Amino acid sequence: MDYIAKGTQAEVYKDGYKAIKLFKNNISKDEIEYEVNLQKEAYEFGLPVPKIYGLIEIDNKIGIVMDHIEGVPVGNIVLEDMSRSEEYLIKTIEVQKYS
C-alpha cells in the first residue's frame, strides 16, 4: 500500500486501483459504518464519489475499501487560495445538489 494523505480521523492509502481509508483507533465502528452508508447512498444517487467495497481490518484499525479516484482533494485546493473558499464551498454544494 502506498500512503496518500492524512486527515483528523484517518490515513488514506492506495492499493492498486483501490483506496483504503484507515481510521484511527478512537473512531468507533458505528461511526465508520455510518460513513460507509452515507457514501453508498451518495454513489447510488449518482454523485461523483468513489464506490465502496466494504470494510477491512489492518493492524487493529478499521478501514473502508473504495475505488481510488485520481485528483486533488477539495481541502487542498481551498488551502491554496483561502480567498476563494466561499466559491469552492458553493461549487461543492452545487455538485452534490444537482448531480
Biopython code that builds the backbone (N, CA, C, O; Angstrom):
import numpy as np
from Bio.PDB.StructureBuilder import StructureBuilder

atoms = [
    (1, "MET", "N", (0.844, -1.187, 0.000)),
    (1, "MET", "CA", (0.000, 0.000, 0.000)),
    (1, "MET", "C", (0.881, 1.240, 0.000)),
    (1, "MET", "O", (1.917, 1.288, 0.663)),
    (2, "ASP", "N", (0.457, 2.224, -0.744)),
    (2, "ASP", "CA", (1.171, 3.493, -0.810)),
    (2, "ASP", "C", (0.390, 4.565, -0.049)),
    (2, "ASP", "O", (-0.811, 4.738, -0.255)),
    (3, "TYR", "N", (1.081, 5.269, 0.820)),
    (3, "TYR", "CA", (0.475, 6.351, 1.594)),
    (3, "TYR", "C", (0.050, 7.484, 0.658)),
    (3, "TYR", "O", (0.805, 7.873, -0.233)),
    (4, "ILE", "N", (-1.164, 8.013, 0.863)),
    (4, "ILE", "CA", (-1.654, 9.141, 0.062)),
    (4, "ILE", "C", (-1.787, 10.402, 0.905)),
    (4, "ILE", "O", (-1.227, 11.446, 0.570)),
    (5, "ALA", "N", (-2.542, 10.296, 2.018)),
    (5, "ALA", "CA", (-2.843, 11.501, 2.791)),
    (5, "ALA", "C", (-3.241, 11.146, 4.217)),
    (5, "ALA", "O", (-3.507, 9.989, 4.543)),
    (6, "LYS", "N", (-3.272, 12.178, 5.057)),
    (6, "LYS", "CA", (-3.662, 12.015, 6.454)),
    (6, "LYS", "C", (-4.654, 13.108, 6.802)),
    (6, "LYS", "O", (-4.467, 14.269, 6.438)),
    (7, "GLY", "N", (-5.714, 12.728, 7.513)),
    (7, "GLY", "CA", (-6.697, 13.686, 7.999)),
    (7, "GLY", "C", (-6.829, 13.573, 9.500)),
    (7, "GLY", "O", (-6.034, 12.893, 10.149)),
    (8, "THR", "N", (-7.827, 14.233, 10.057)),
    (8, "THR", "CA", (-8.008, 14.204, 11.504)),
    (8, "THR", "C", (-8.515, 12.857, 12.002)),
    (8, "THR", "O", (-8.268, 12.486, 13.150)),
    (9, "GLN", "N", (-9.234, 12.110, 11.132)),
    (9, "GLN", "CA", (-9.807, 10.842, 11.564)),
    (9, "GLN", "C", (-9.124, 9.613, 10.971)),
    (9, "GLN", "O", (-9.259, 8.512, 11.503)),
    (10, "ALA", "N", (-8.395, 9.794, 9.876)),
    (10, "ALA", "CA", (-7.881, 8.616, 9.178)),
    (10, "ALA", "C", (-6.683, 8.944, 8.300)),
    (10, "ALA", "O", (-6.363, 10.105, 8.042)),
    (11, "GLU", "N", (-6.034, 7.872, 7.851)),
    (11, "GLU", "CA", (-4.996, 7.961, 6.825)),
    (11, "GLU", "C", (-5.521, 7.237, 5.601)),
    (11, "GLU", "O", (-6.279, 6.274, 5.720)),
    (12, "VAL", "N", (-5.119, 7.698, 4.420)),
    (12, "VAL", "CA", (-5.595, 7.094, 3.178)),
    (12, "VAL", "C", (-4.409, 6.505, 2.431)),
    (12, "VAL", "O", (-3.352, 7.125, 2.312)),
    (13, "TYR", "N", (-4.611, 5.293, 1.932)),
    (13, "TYR", "CA", (-3.585, 4.565, 1.200)),
    (13, "TYR", "C", (-4.135, 4.129, -0.157)),
    (13, "TYR", "O", (-5.341, 3.940, -0.319)),
    (14, "LYS", "N", (-3.247, 3.974, -1.112)),
    (14, "LYS", "CA", (-3.615, 3.436, -2.416)),
    (14, "LYS", "C", (-3.105, 2.006, -2.490)),
    (14, "LYS", "O", (-1.959, 1.717, -2.145)),
    (15, "ASP", "N", (-3.983, 1.114, -2.948)),
    (15, "ASP", "CA", (-3.630, -0.289, -3.103)),
    (15, "ASP", "C", (-4.141, -0.734, -4.470)),
    (15, "ASP", "O", (-5.280, -1.186, -4.592)),
    (16, "GLY", "N", (-3.311, -0.608, -5.485)),
    (16, "GLY", "CA", (-3.753, -0.896, -6.849)),
    (16, "GLY", "C", (-4.761, 0.144, -7.309)),
    (16, "GLY", "O", (-4.479, 1.342, -7.288)),
    (17, "TYR", "N", (-5.932, -0.314, -7.724)),
    (17, "TYR", "CA", (-6.985, 0.599, -8.171)),
    (17, "TYR", "C", (-7.937, 0.978, -7.046)),
    (17, "TYR", "O", (-8.948, 1.641, -7.275)),
    (18, "LYS", "N", (-7.612, 0.561, -5.845)),
    (18, "LYS", "CA", (-8.466, 0.822, -4.692)),
    (18, "LYS", "C", (-7.765, 1.779, -3.724)),
    (18, "LYS", "O", (-6.541, 1.904, -3.715)),
    (19, "ALA", "N", (-8.581, 2.443, -2.918)),
    (19, "ALA", "CA", (-8.078, 3.274, -1.830)),
    (19, "ALA", "C", (-8.586, 2.679, -0.529)),
    (19, "ALA", "O", (-9.680, 2.116, -0.478)),
    (20, "ILE", "N", (-7.797, 2.804, 0.509)),
    (20, "ILE", "CA", (-8.199, 2.335, 1.826)),
    (20, "ILE", "C", (-8.078, 3.506, 2.796)),
    (20, "ILE", "O", (-6.995, 4.050, 3.015)),
    (21, "LYS", "N", (-9.216, 3.874, 3.367)),
    (21, "LYS", "CA", (-9.257, 4.926, 4.385)),
    (21, "LYS", "C", (-9.196, 4.213, 5.724)),
    (21, "LYS", "O", (-10.178, 3.612, 6.159)),
    (22, "LEU", "N", (-8.047, 4.280, 6.375)),
    (22, "LEU", "CA", (-7.786, 3.548, 7.613)),
    (22, "LEU", "C", (-7.949, 4.495, 8.804)),
    (22, "LEU", "O", (-7.171, 5.433, 8.983)),
    (23, "PHE", "N", (-8.971, 4.228, 9.608)),
    (23, "PHE", "CA", (-9.332, 5.128, 10.699)),
    (23, "PHE", "C", (-8.464, 4.938, 11.930)),
    (23, "PHE", "O", (-7.938, 3.855, 12.186)),
    (24, "LYS", "N", (-8.330, 6.012, 12.678)),
    (24, "LYS", "CA", (-7.615, 5.961, 13.945)),
    (24, "LYS", "C", (-8.440, 5.141, 14.930)),
    (24, "LYS", "O", (-9.651, 4.996, 14.758)),
    (25, "ASN", "N", (-7.793, 4.608, 15.954)),
    (25, "ASN", "CA", (-8.457, 3.721, 16.909)),
    (25, "ASN", "C", (-9.550, 4.400, 17.727)),
    (25, "ASN", "O", (-10.405, 3.713, 18.287)),
    (26, "ASN", "N", (-9.547, 5.718, 17.812)),
    (26, "ASN", "CA", (-10.564, 6.395, 18.619)),
    (26, "ASN", "C", (-11.882, 6.607, 17.855)),
    (26, "ASN", "O", (-12.828, 7.166, 18.410)),
    (27, "ILE", "N", (-11.953, 6.175, 16.612)),
    (27, "ILE", "CA", (-13.179, 6.281, 15.819)),
    (27, "ILE", "C", (-13.920, 4.945, 15.939)),
    (27, "ILE", "O", (-13.353, 3.888, 15.662)),
    (28, "SER", "N", (-15.183, 5.002, 16.351)),
    (28, "SER", "CA", (-15.933, 3.770, 16.594)),
    (28, "SER", "C", (-16.375, 3.118, 15.285)),
    (28, "SER", "O", (-16.494, 3.771, 14.249)),
    (29, "LYS", "N", (-16.612, 1.817, 15.367)),
    (29, "LYS", "CA", (-17.085, 1.077, 14.198)),
    (29, "LYS", "C", (-18.438, 1.613, 13.736)),
    (29, "LYS", "O", (-18.715, 1.643, 12.537)),
    (30, "ASP", "N", (-19.282, 2.037, 14.679)),
    (30, "ASP", "CA", (-20.587, 2.612, 14.323)),
    (30, "ASP", "C", (-20.420, 3.880, 13.488)),
    (30, "ASP", "O", (-21.145, 4.085, 12.514)),
    (31, "GLU", "N", (-19.464, 4.732, 13.869)),
    (31, "GLU", "CA", (-19.204, 5.955, 13.109)),
    (31, "GLU", "C", (-18.718, 5.628, 11.699)),
    (31, "GLU", "O", (-19.111, 6.278, 10.731)),
    (32, "ILE", "N", (-17.868, 4.626, 11.595)),
    (32, "ILE", "CA", (-17.322, 4.220, 10.300)),
    (32, "ILE", "C", (-18.427, 3.631, 9.427)),
    (32, "ILE", "O", (-18.521, 3.952, 8.243)),
    (33, "GLU", "N", (-19.259, 2.774, 10.005)),
    (33, "GLU", "CA", (-20.367, 2.194, 9.247)),
    (33, "GLU", "C", (-21.355, 3.266, 8.792)),
    (33, "GLU", "O", (-21.922, 3.167, 7.704)),
    (34, "TYR", "N", (-21.561, 4.287, 9.620)),
    (34, "TYR", "CA", (-22.427, 5.408, 9.241)),
    (34, "TYR", "C", (-21.848, 6.110, 8.005)),
    (34, "TYR", "O", (-22.582, 6.422, 7.067)),
    (35, "GLU", "N", (-20.547, 6.355, 8.005)),
    (35, "GLU", "CA", (-19.904, 6.985, 6.856)),
    (35, "GLU", "C", (-20.017, 6.107, 5.613)),
    (35, "GLU", "O", (-20.279, 6.606, 4.518)),
    (36, "VAL", "N", (-19.821, 4.797, 5.783)),
    (36, "VAL", "CA", (-19.953, 3.862, 4.663)),
    (36, "VAL", "C", (-21.345, 3.951, 4.060)),
    (36, "VAL", "O", (-21.494, 4.028, 2.841)),
    (37, "ASN", "N", (-22.360, 3.942, 4.907)),
    (37, "ASN", "CA", (-23.739, 4.006, 4.419)),
    (37, "ASN", "C", (-24.030, 5.313, 3.688)),
    (37, "ASN", "O", (-24.705, 5.305, 2.659)),
    (38, "LEU", "N", (-23.534, 6.429, 4.204)),
    (38, "LEU", "CA", (-23.727, 7.717, 3.523)),
    (38, "LEU", "C", (-23.056, 7.712, 2.157)),
    (38, "LEU", "O", (-23.627, 8.179, 1.172)),
    (39, "GLN", "N", (-21.843, 7.182, 2.109)),
    (39, "GLN", "CA", (-21.087, 7.141, 0.851)),
    (39, "GLN", "C", (-21.789, 6.236, -0.167)),
    (39, "GLN", "O", (-21.867, 6.572, -1.349)),
    (40, "LYS", "N", (-22.296, 5.093, 0.292)),
    (40, "LYS", "CA", (-23.013, 4.189, -0.607)),
    (40, "LYS", "C", (-24.266, 4.852, -1.168)),
    (40, "LYS", "O", (-24.565, 4.720, -2.355)),
    (41, "GLU", "N", (-24.993, 5.560, -0.319)),
    (41, "GLU", "CA", (-26.194, 6.270, -0.775)),
    (41, "GLU", "C", (-25.833, 7.334, -1.801)),
    (41, "GLU", "O", (-26.516, 7.480, -2.815)),
    (42, "ALA", "N", (-24.766, 8.074, -1.540)),
    (42, "ALA", "CA", (-24.341, 9.120, -2.478)),
    (42, "ALA", "C", (-23.969, 8.504, -3.821)),
    (42, "ALA", "O", (-24.310, 9.047, -4.872)),
    (43, "TYR", "N", (-23.269, 7.372, -3.787)),
    (43, "TYR", "CA", (-22.868, 6.684, -5.021)),
    (43, "TYR", "C", (-24.094, 6.194, -5.784)),
    (43, "TYR", "O", (-24.198, 6.379, -6.997)),
    (44, "GLU", "N", (-25.010, 5.575, -5.069)),
    (44, "GLU", "CA", (-26.229, 5.059, -5.702)),
    (44, "GLU", "C", (-27.100, 6.182, -6.256)),
    (44, "GLU", "O", (-27.842, 5.979, -7.217)),
    (45, "PHE", "N", (-27.011, 7.359, -5.654)),
    (45, "PHE", "CA", (-27.762, 8.525, -6.118)),
    (45, "PHE", "C", (-27.123, 9.148, -7.356)),
    (45, "PHE", "O", (-27.726, 9.990, -8.022)),
    (46, "GLY", "N", (-25.903, 8.728, -7.653)),
    (46, "GLY", "CA", (-25.222, 9.226, -8.841)),
    (46, "GLY", "C", (-24.239, 10.350, -8.603)),
    (46, "GLY", "O", (-23.743, 10.954, -9.554)),
    (47, "LEU", "N", (-23.951, 10.638, -7.343)),
    (47, "LEU", "CA", (-22.964, 11.685, -7.054)),
    (47, "LEU", "C", (-21.563, 11.173, -7.393)),
    (47, "LEU", "O", (-21.304, 9.972, -7.328)),
    (48, "PRO", "N", (-20.665, 12.088, -7.752)),
    (48, "PRO", "CA", (-19.308, 11.677, -8.138)),
    (48, "PRO", "C", (-18.433, 11.337, -6.930)),
    (48, "PRO", "O", (-17.529, 12.090, -6.568)),
    (49, "VAL", "N", (-18.719, 10.194, -6.318)),
    (49, "VAL", "CA", (-17.966, 9.718, -5.158)),
    (49, "VAL", "C", (-17.461, 8.307, -5.458)),
    (49, "VAL", "O", (-18.012, 7.629, -6.324)),
    (50, "PRO", "N", (-16.426, 7.860, -4.759)),
    (50, "PRO", "CA", (-15.913, 6.508, -5.002)),
    (50, "PRO", "C", (-16.924, 5.428, -4.607)),
    (50, "PRO", "O", (-17.706, 5.597, -3.672)),
    (51, "LYS", "N", (-16.887, 4.328, -5.337)),
    (51, "LYS", "CA", (-17.702, 3.167, -4.990)),
    (51, "LYS", "C", (-17.077, 2.484, -3.773)),
    (51, "LYS", "O", (-15.859, 2.323, -3.704)),
    (52, "ILE", "N", (-17.913, 2.086, -2.816)),
    (52, "ILE", "CA", (-17.461, 1.416, -1.602)),
    (52, "ILE", "C", (-17.535, -0.098, -1.804)),
    (52, "ILE", "O", (-18.521, -0.619, -2.325)),
    (53, "TYR", "N", (-16.471, -0.800, -1.381)),
    (53, "TYR", "CA", (-16.436, -2.253, -1.486)),
    (53, "TYR", "C", (-16.602, -2.950, -0.144)),
    (53, "TYR", "O", (-16.914, -4.140, -0.099)),
    (54, "GLY", "N", (-16.400, -2.231, 0.937)),
    (54, "GLY", "CA", (-16.594, -2.832, 2.254)),
    (54, "GLY", "C", (-15.565, -2.376, 3.252)),
    (54, "GLY", "O", (-14.790, -1.450, 3.009)),
    (55, "LEU", "N", (-15.577, -3.052, 4.388)),
    (55, "LEU", "CA", (-14.657, -2.732, 5.475)),
    (55, "LEU", "C", (-13.525, -3.748, 5.517)),
    (55, "LEU", "O", (-13.661, -4.879, 5.049)),
    (56, "ILE", "N", (-12.401, -3.318, 6.092)),
    (56, "ILE", "CA", (-11.233, -4.175, 6.236)),
    (56, "ILE", "C", (-10.588, -3.830, 7.575)),
    (56, "ILE", "O", (-10.726, -2.706, 8.058)),
    (57, "GLU", "N", (-9.892, -4.783, 8.172)),
    (57, "GLU", "CA", (-9.144, -4.505, 9.395)),
    (57, "GLU", "C", (-7.660, -4.727, 9.133)),
    (57, "GLU", "O", (-7.248, -5.788, 8.666)),
    (58, "ILE", "N", (-6.868, -3.706, 9.443)),
    (58, "ILE", "CA", (-5.419, -3.758, 9.266)),
    (58, "ILE", "C", (-4.772, -3.216, 10.538)),
    (58, "ILE", "O", (-5.071, -2.098, 10.956)),
    (59, "ASP", "N", (-3.904, -3.989, 11.146)),
    (59, "ASP", "CA", (-3.207, -3.573, 12.373)),
    (59, "ASP", "C", (-4.176, -3.060, 13.432)),
    (59, "ASP", "O", (-3.934, -2.027, 14.056)),
    (60, "ASN", "N", (-5.268, -3.781, 13.630)),
    (60, "ASN", "CA", (-6.296, -3.444, 14.631)),
    (60, "ASN", "C", (-7.002, -2.120, 14.343)),
    (60, "ASN", "O", (-7.584, -1.517, 15.246)),
    (61, "LYS", "N", (-6.954, -1.672, 13.107)),
    (61, "LYS", "CA", (-7.668, -0.458, 12.700)),
    (61, "LYS", "C", (-8.667, -0.835, 11.619)),
    (61, "LYS", "O", (-8.400, -1.698, 10.782)),
    (62, "ILE", "N", (-9.825, -0.176, 11.647)),
    (62, "ILE", "CA", (-10.858, -0.448, 10.652)),
    (62, "ILE", "C", (-10.685, 0.517, 9.490)),
    (62, "ILE", "O", (-10.419, 1.704, 9.676)),
    (63, "GLY", "N", (-10.840, -0.019, 8.296)),
    (63, "GLY", "CA", (-10.709, 0.808, 7.100)),
    (63, "GLY", "C", (-11.851, 0.575, 6.128)),
    (63, "GLY", "O", (-12.523, -0.456, 6.164)),
    (64, "ILE", "N", (-12.054, 1.545, 5.267)),
    (64, "ILE", "CA", (-13.041, 1.450, 4.197)),
    (64, "ILE", "C", (-12.285, 1.227, 2.895)),
    (64, "ILE", "O", (-11.362, 1.974, 2.570)),
    (65, "VAL", "N", (-12.681, 0.196, 2.150)),
    (65, "VAL", "CA", (-12.086, -0.078, 0.847)),
    (65, "VAL", "C", (-12.996, 0.527, -0.212)),
    (65, "VAL", "O", (-14.196, 0.257, -0.234)),
    (66, "MET", "N", (-12.423, 1.347, -1.090)),
    (66, "MET", "CA", (-13.203, 2.044, -2.105)),
    (66, "MET", "C", (-12.376, 2.227, -3.367)),
    (66, "MET", "O", (-11.168, 1.986, -3.371)),
    (67, "ASP", "N", (-13.037, 2.655, -4.437)),
    (67, "ASP", "CA", (-12.306, 2.989, -5.654)),
    (67, "ASP", "C", (-11.340, 4.128, -5.369)),
    (67, "ASP", "O", (-11.642, 5.035, -4.593)),
    (68, "HIS", "N", (-10.168, 4.070, -6.009)),
    (68, "HIS", "CA", (-9.238, 5.193, -5.933)),
    (68, "HIS", "C", (-9.535, 6.112, -7.111)),
    (68, "HIS", "O", (-9.575, 5.669, -8.259)),
    (69, "ILE", "N", (-9.739, 7.372, -6.828)),
    (69, "ILE", "CA", (-10.021, 8.351, -7.872)),
    (69, "ILE", "C", (-8.885, 9.361, -7.875)),
    (69, "ILE", "O", (-8.591, 9.986, -6.857)),
    (70, "GLU", "N", (-8.252, 9.512, -9.030)),
    (70, "GLU", "CA", (-7.157, 10.476, -9.154)),
    (70, "GLU", "C", (-7.704, 11.893, -9.056)),
    (70, "GLU", "O", (-8.792, 12.185, -9.552)),
    (71, "GLY", "N", (-6.957, 12.753, -8.425)),
    (71, "GLY", "CA", (-7.360, 14.149, -8.339)),
    (71, "GLY", "C", (-6.764, 14.803, -7.113)),
    (71, "GLY", "O", (-6.019, 14.184, -6.353)),
    (72, "VAL", "N", (-7.100, 16.040, -6.940)),
    (72, "VAL", "CA", (-6.625, 16.823, -5.810)),
    (72, "VAL", "C", (-7.794, 16.990, -4.845)),
    (72, "VAL", "O", (-8.876, 17.405, -5.262)),
    (73, "PRO", "N", (-7.604, 16.679, -3.576)),
    (73, "PRO", "CA", (-8.690, 16.871, -2.612)),
    (73, "PRO", "C", (-9.141, 18.327, -2.551)),
    (73, "PRO", "O", (-8.330, 19.249, -2.639)),
    (74, "VAL", "N", (-10.445, 18.514, -2.399)),
    (74, "VAL", "CA", (-11.009, 19.863, -2.344)),
    (74, "VAL", "C", (-10.352, 20.672, -1.228)),
    (74, "VAL", "O", (-10.083, 21.862, -1.390)),
    (75, "GLY", "N", (-10.098, 20.023, -0.101)),
    (75, "GLY", "CA", (-9.462, 20.725, 1.019)),
    (75, "GLY", "C", (-8.115, 21.318, 0.643)),
    (75, "GLY", "O", (-7.780, 22.419, 1.080)),
    (76, "ASN", "N", (-7.337, 20.605, -0.161)),
    (76, "ASN", "CA", (-6.039, 21.119, -0.599)),
    (76, "ASN", "C", (-6.207, 22.339, -1.490)),
    (76, "ASN", "O", (-5.444, 23.300, -1.394)),
    (77, "ILE", "N", (-7.217, 22.291, -2.362)),
    (77, "ILE", "CA", (-7.471, 23.419, -3.261)),
    (77, "ILE", "C", (-7.852, 24.656, -2.462)),
    (77, "ILE", "O", (-7.383, 25.758, -2.747)),
    (78, "VAL", "N", (-8.700, 24.472, -1.468)),
    (78, "VAL", "CA", (-9.135, 25.594, -0.630)),
    (78, "VAL", "C", (-7.947, 26.174, 0.125)),
    (78, "VAL", "O", (-7.800, 27.395, 0.198)),
    (79, "LEU", "N", (-7.101, 25.323, 0.686)),
    (79, "LEU", "CA", (-5.952, 25.811, 1.453)),
    (79, "LEU", "C", (-4.972, 26.596, 0.597)),
    (79, "LEU", "O", (-4.275, 27.474, 1.106)),
    (80, "GLU", "N", (-4.908, 26.293, -0.700)),
    (80, "GLU", "CA", (-4.012, 27.023, -1.591)),
    (80, "GLU", "C", (-4.477, 28.454, -1.832)),
    (80, "GLU", "O", (-3.661, 29.336, -2.099)),
    (81, "ASP", "N", (-5.784, 28.690, -1.742)),
    (81, "ASP", "CA", (-6.319, 30.031, -2.003)),
    (81, "ASP", "C", (-7.561, 30.261, -1.142)),
    (81, "ASP", "O", (-8.692, 30.145, -1.615)),
    (82, "MET", "N", (-7.326, 30.587, 0.126)),
    (82, "MET", "CA", (-8.425, 30.772, 1.076)),
    (82, "MET", "C", (-9.363, 31.909, 0.675)),
    (82, "MET", "O", (-10.515, 31.937, 1.107)),
    (83, "SER", "N", (-8.890, 32.841, -0.140)),
    (83, "SER", "CA", (-9.753, 33.952, -0.550)),
    (83, "SER", "C", (-10.920, 33.462, -1.409)),
    (83, "SER", "O", (-11.912, 34.173, -1.568)),
    (84, "ARG", "N", (-10.805, 32.240, -1.968)),
    (84, "ARG", "CA", (-11.877, 31.685, -2.808)),
    (84, "ARG", "C", (-12.635, 30.561, -2.108)),
    (84, "ARG", "O", (-13.368, 29.815, -2.758)),
    (85, "SER", "N", (-12.469, 30.429, -0.791)),
    (85, "SER", "CA", (-13.077, 29.311, -0.066)),
    (85, "SER", "C", (-14.598, 29.307, -0.177)),
    (85, "SER", "O", (-15.202, 28.241, -0.293)),
    (86, "GLU", "N", (-15.224, 30.476, -0.143)),
    (86, "GLU", "CA", (-16.688, 30.534, -0.274)),
    (86, "GLU", "C", (-17.120, 30.035, -1.651)),
    (86, "GLU", "O", (-18.103, 29.302, -1.767)),
    (87, "GLU", "N", (-16.397, 30.426, -2.683)),
    (87, "GLU", "CA", (-16.692, 29.967, -4.052)),
    (87, "GLU", "C", (-16.581, 28.448, -4.147)),
    (87, "GLU", "O", (-17.438, 27.795, -4.743)),
    (88, "TYR", "N", (-15.527, 27.889, -3.560)),
    (88, "TYR", "CA", (-15.341, 26.437, -3.599)),
    (88, "TYR", "C", (-16.448, 25.714, -2.837)),
    (88, "TYR", "O", (-16.924, 24.663, -3.265)),
    (89, "LEU", "N", (-16.851, 26.282, -1.712)),
    (89, "LEU", "CA", (-17.922, 25.679, -0.920)),
    (89, "LEU", "C", (-19.226, 25.657, -1.720)),
    (89, "LEU", "O", (-19.935, 24.651, -1.731)),
    (90, "ILE", "N", (-19.531, 26.752, -2.376)),
    (90, "ILE", "CA", (-20.748, 26.829, -3.196)),
    (90, "ILE", "C", (-20.701, 25.804, -4.327)),
    (90, "ILE", "O", (-21.695, 25.129, -4.592)),
    (91, "LYS", "N", (-19.560, 25.684, -4.993)),
    (91, "LYS", "CA", (-19.433, 24.702, -6.087)),
    (91, "LYS", "C", (-19.602, 23.280, -5.572)),
    (91, "LYS", "O", (-20.234, 22.454, -6.230)),
    (92, "THR", "N", (-19.043, 22.988, -4.402)),
    (92, "THR", "CA", (-19.168, 21.653, -3.816)),
    (92, "THR", "C", (-20.635, 21.343, -3.530)),
    (92, "THR", "O", (-21.104, 20.239, -3.807)),
    (93, "ILE", "N", (-21.346, 22.297, -2.988)),
    (93, "ILE", "CA", (-22.773, 22.110, -2.698)),
    (93, "ILE", "C", (-23.550, 21.921, -3.993)),
    (93, "ILE", "O", (-24.446, 21.079, -4.052)),
    (94, "GLU", "N", (-23.227, 22.686, -5.029)),
    (94, "GLU", "CA", (-23.918, 22.552, -6.308)),
    (94, "GLU", "C", (-23.720, 21.174, -6.913)),
    (94, "GLU", "O", (-24.659, 20.591, -7.455)),
    (95, "VAL", "N", (-22.496, 20.644, -6.823)),
    (95, "VAL", "CA", (-22.229, 19.301, -7.358)),
    (95, "VAL", "C", (-23.092, 18.282, -6.626)),
    (95, "VAL", "O", (-23.677, 17.395, -7.249)),
    (96, "GLN", "N", (-23.170, 18.408, -5.317)),
    (96, "GLN", "CA", (-23.953, 17.465, -4.524)),
    (96, "GLN", "C", (-25.448, 17.641, -4.774)),
    (96, "GLN", "O", (-26.203, 16.669, -4.796)),
    (97, "LYS", "N", (-25.859, 18.869, -4.959)),
    (97, "LYS", "CA", (-27.297, 19.160, -5.112)),
    (97, "LYS", "C", (-27.824, 18.792, -6.479)),
    (97, "LYS", "O", (-28.950, 18.310, -6.594)),
    (98, "TYR", "N", (-27.036, 19.006, -7.523)),
    (98, "TYR", "CA", (-27.547, 18.849, -8.883)),
    (98, "TYR", "C", (-27.009, 17.634, -9.621)),
    (98, "TYR", "O", (-27.348, 17.425, -10.786)),
    (99, "SER", "N", (-26.183, 16.832, -8.973)),
    (99, "SER", "CA", (-25.650, 15.636, -9.648)),
    (99, "SER", "C", (-26.647, 14.503, -9.584)),
    (99, "SER", "O", (-26.380, 13.416, -10.096)),
]
sb = StructureBuilder()
sb.init_structure("model")
sb.init_model(0)
sb.init_chain("A")
sb.init_seg("    ")
for serial, (resi, resn, name, xyz) in enumerate(atoms, 1):
    if name == "N":
        sb.init_residue(resn, " ", resi, " ")
    sb.init_atom(name, np.array(xyz, "f"), 0.0, 1.0, " ", f" {name:<3s}", serial, name[0])
structure = sb.get_structure()
